[in-house]
Every structure is written in C-alpha cells, then in structure tokens.
Amino acid sequence: MSTSKPNMSDLGQSLYAMAEQLIALENRLKELEKGKTKVAFGTMLEKGGVHGSFKTDVTLAYNKVFTNIGGAYDSSTGVFTAPVAGVYYFTFFYHAGKKATNLQLFKNSQVIVRTSEEKTSYDTTDSGGNAVVLQLEERDEVYLRMDANCEIWAGDHHTSFSGFLVSKDK
C-alpha cells in the first residue's frame, strides 16, 4: 500500500474535467427541456344566445378562453397559429340554432373537415362536431368558419373549439 500523498495537479485536473462534464450535462438538460414545448387551448363561444345568421361566411372567434398554453390561440380573430412544427389534435362541437348549420375547420385556406345540421320540420335543434389530427408547420393557421345564412347557439357552454400539440417535429 502506498502512503504517498495524491498529486494536487492530478486532483485539479480531475476536478476540472468533472466540472466540464457537469456543465455539458446541464446544457443537454436545458436543450431537452426546450424540446418539451407545451401548446394547448380550450375555448367556448359565449355570445349570449343565437350567433348568426350572417350574409357572408364568418370565422368564429371563440371569446371565452379557458386554456391558452403557449398563447397560440387569438380570441379576437378565432385563429390558432402553430408556434412549432408538429402533430396537433383539434376538436370542435356546436349546438345548432333554428336554421341550418355548416361549420368547416380550415388549415390555412384549405377545408380539412366539416360538420352540418340541416333543418327539418320535425327536428328543431341538434348538436354536432368533428375532430382531426393535423401535421402543421410553424405559423400554419387553423380556424373554424360558419357558412353564410347559418347560425349556432353561442351560450350556456354548448359551442367549443380546442386543440393541443401531440408531438413536436425534431
């Protein structure tokens, strides 16, 4: 067994190497945390009752925002703008008014899914909705439009629009 003292130079070098490793691990952890982008929104159209009918198609601006993690939903325009590229899930529900209802979910200017309620003499009101998973690029826009001469019920927590990031692209 050696009774010699450790070389202070060797200890200093080891300590320096461990400090560099610790800094590298901290930087890697920060990068991993950046990759965990959180994006989610949940809204309600609460305008006091019947909403519509309008002479032209309208983008629905859901005015009651419950959740807007990441700030990607704009309640003044009704437009969700993807903050990062990735896979997103969107869902919307509505309660029909006394007239026909036609809602369409758009990605940028392209209709992706729709839902409708046609009025009949024996059926006064129904509810409907749809959902979709979309691959979005950063700054893609998703929104709902209601066709001209249609209406929905915008009160009592019936009409909603929600979405969230499922996975971020690398």
C-alpha positions as CSV (number, residue, x, y, z in Angstrom):
1,M,0.0,0.0,0.0
2,S,1.4,3.4,-1.0
3,T,1.4,6.1,1.6
4,S,2.3,8.9,-0.8
5,K,0.1,12.0,-1.0
6,P,-2.1,12.5,-4.1
7,N,-0.7,14.7,-6.7
8,M,-2.5,18.1,-6.4
9,S,-2.1,18.7,-10.1
10,D,-3.9,15.4,-10.9
11,L,-6.7,16.3,-8.4
12,G,-7.1,19.7,-10.0
13,Q,-7.3,18.2,-13.5
14,S,-9.9,15.6,-12.3
15,L,-12.0,18.4,-10.7
16,Y,-11.8,20.5,-13.8
17,A,-12.9,17.5,-16.0
18,M,-15.8,16.8,-13.7
19,A,-16.9,20.5,-13.8
20,E,-16.8,20.4,-17.6
21,Q,-18.9,17.2,-17.6
22,L,-21.4,18.9,-15.2
23,I,-21.7,21.9,-17.5
24,A,-22.2,19.7,-20.5
25,L,-25.0,17.7,-18.7
26,E,-26.7,20.9,-17.6
27,N,-26.6,22.3,-21.2
28,R,-28.0,19.0,-22.5
29,L,-30.8,19.1,-19.9
30,K,-31.7,22.6,-20.9
31,E,-31.9,21.5,-24.6
32,L,-34.2,18.6,-23.7
33,E,-36.5,20.9,-21.7
34,K,-36.7,23.2,-24.8
35,G,-37.9,20.2,-26.8
36,K,-40.9,19.8,-24.4
37,T,-42.9,22.6,-26.0
38,K,-46.4,22.8,-24.5
39,V,-49.2,24.1,-26.7
40,A,-52.9,23.7,-25.8
41,F,-56.1,25.8,-25.9
42,G,-59.7,25.4,-24.9
43,T,-62.3,27.9,-25.8
44,M,-66.1,28.5,-25.8
45,L,-68.3,30.6,-27.9
46,E,-70.3,32.6,-25.4
47,K,-72.2,35.5,-27.1
48,G,-75.5,35.3,-25.2
49,G,-77.5,33.0,-27.4
50,V,-78.1,32.7,-31.2
51,H,-75.0,33.6,-33.2
52,G,-75.8,34.3,-36.8
53,S,-77.1,34.3,-39.4
54,F,-74.7,36.4,-41.4
55,K,-74.7,37.5,-45.0
56,T,-71.2,36.1,-45.6
57,D,-69.1,33.2,-44.3
58,V,-67.6,34.2,-40.9
59,T,-64.6,33.0,-39.0
60,L,-65.8,32.1,-35.5
61,A,-63.9,34.0,-32.8
62,Y,-64.4,31.9,-29.6
63,N,-64.4,34.6,-27.0
64,K,-64.2,32.6,-23.7
65,V,-60.7,31.1,-23.4
66,F,-60.2,28.6,-20.6
67,T,-56.7,27.5,-21.5
68,N,-54.2,29.0,-23.9
69,I,-50.8,27.4,-23.0
70,G,-48.3,28.8,-25.4
71,G,-50.5,31.7,-26.4
72,A,-51.2,30.3,-29.9
73,Y,-55.0,31.0,-30.0
74,D,-56.1,34.5,-30.7
75,S,-59.6,35.1,-29.3
76,S,-60.0,38.4,-31.2
77,T,-59.6,36.6,-34.6
78,G,-60.5,33.0,-33.8
79,V,-57.3,31.8,-35.3
80,F,-54.8,29.3,-33.9
81,T,-51.3,29.8,-35.2
82,A,-48.9,26.9,-34.7
83,P,-45.9,28.1,-32.7
84,V,-43.9,25.0,-33.7
85,A,-44.0,22.3,-36.4
86,G,-45.6,19.1,-35.2
87,V,-48.7,16.9,-35.0
88,Y,-51.7,18.6,-33.5
89,Y,-55.2,17.4,-32.4
90,F,-58.3,19.7,-32.9
91,T,-61.9,19.2,-31.9
92,F,-65.0,21.4,-32.1
93,F,-68.6,21.0,-31.0
94,Y,-71.7,23.1,-31.5
95,H,-75.3,23.3,-30.7
96,A,-77.4,24.2,-33.8
97,G,-79.8,27.1,-33.8
98,K,-83.2,27.1,-35.6
99,K,-81.5,27.5,-39.1
100,A,-79.1,25.2,-40.8
101,T,-75.6,25.0,-39.5
102,N,-72.4,24.4,-41.6
103,L,-69.0,24.6,-39.9
104,Q,-65.7,24.0,-41.5
105,L,-62.3,23.6,-40.0
106,F,-59.6,25.2,-42.1
107,K,-55.8,24.7,-42.2
108,N,-54.6,27.9,-43.8
109,S,-57.1,28.4,-46.6
110,Q,-57.9,24.7,-47.1
111,V,-61.1,23.0,-45.7
112,I,-60.0,19.9,-43.7
113,V,-63.2,18.7,-42.0
114,R,-66.7,19.9,-41.7
115,T,-70.0,19.2,-39.9
116,S,-73.5,20.3,-40.7
117,E,-77.1,20.2,-39.5
118,E,-79.9,20.5,-42.0
119,K,-83.3,21.7,-40.6
120,T,-86.4,19.6,-41.0
121,S,-90.0,20.3,-39.9
122,Y,-89.8,17.6,-37.2
123,D,-86.4,18.3,-35.8
124,T,-85.8,21.8,-34.2
125,T,-82.2,21.5,-33.0
126,D,-79.2,19.2,-32.8
127,S,-75.6,19.2,-31.7
128,G,-72.7,18.2,-33.8
129,G,-68.9,18.3,-34.1
130,N,-65.8,16.9,-35.6
131,A,-62.1,16.2,-34.8
132,V,-58.9,15.9,-36.7
133,V,-55.2,15.2,-36.3
134,L,-53.1,17.5,-38.4
135,Q,-49.4,17.8,-39.4
136,L,-48.6,21.6,-39.1
137,E,-45.6,23.7,-40.0
138,E,-44.7,26.6,-37.8
139,R,-47.1,29.6,-38.5
140,D,-49.8,27.4,-40.1
141,E,-53.2,28.7,-39.1
142,V,-56.3,26.7,-38.0
143,Y,-59.7,28.2,-37.6
144,L,-63.4,27.5,-37.9
145,R,-65.8,29.2,-40.4
146,M,-69.5,29.2,-40.4
147,D,-71.3,29.4,-43.8
148,A,-73.5,32.4,-44.7
149,N,-77.1,32.2,-43.6
150,C,-76.3,29.7,-40.8
151,E,-76.5,30.0,-37.1
152,I,-75.3,28.3,-33.9
153,W,-76.1,28.6,-30.2
154,A,-73.4,30.7,-28.5
155,G,-74.5,30.4,-24.9
156,D,-74.8,28.0,-22.0
157,H,-71.5,26.2,-22.7
158,H,-72.6,24.4,-25.9
159,T,-70.1,25.5,-28.6
160,S,-66.4,24.9,-28.2
161,F,-63.1,24.7,-30.0
162,S,-60.0,23.1,-28.6
163,G,-56.6,21.8,-29.7
164,F,-53.2,20.7,-28.5
165,L,-49.7,19.7,-29.7
166,V,-49.4,15.9,-29.7
167,S,-45.7,15.8,-30.7
168,K,-43.2,18.4,-31.8
169,D,-41.2,17.8,-35.0
170,K,-37.5,17.5,-34.5
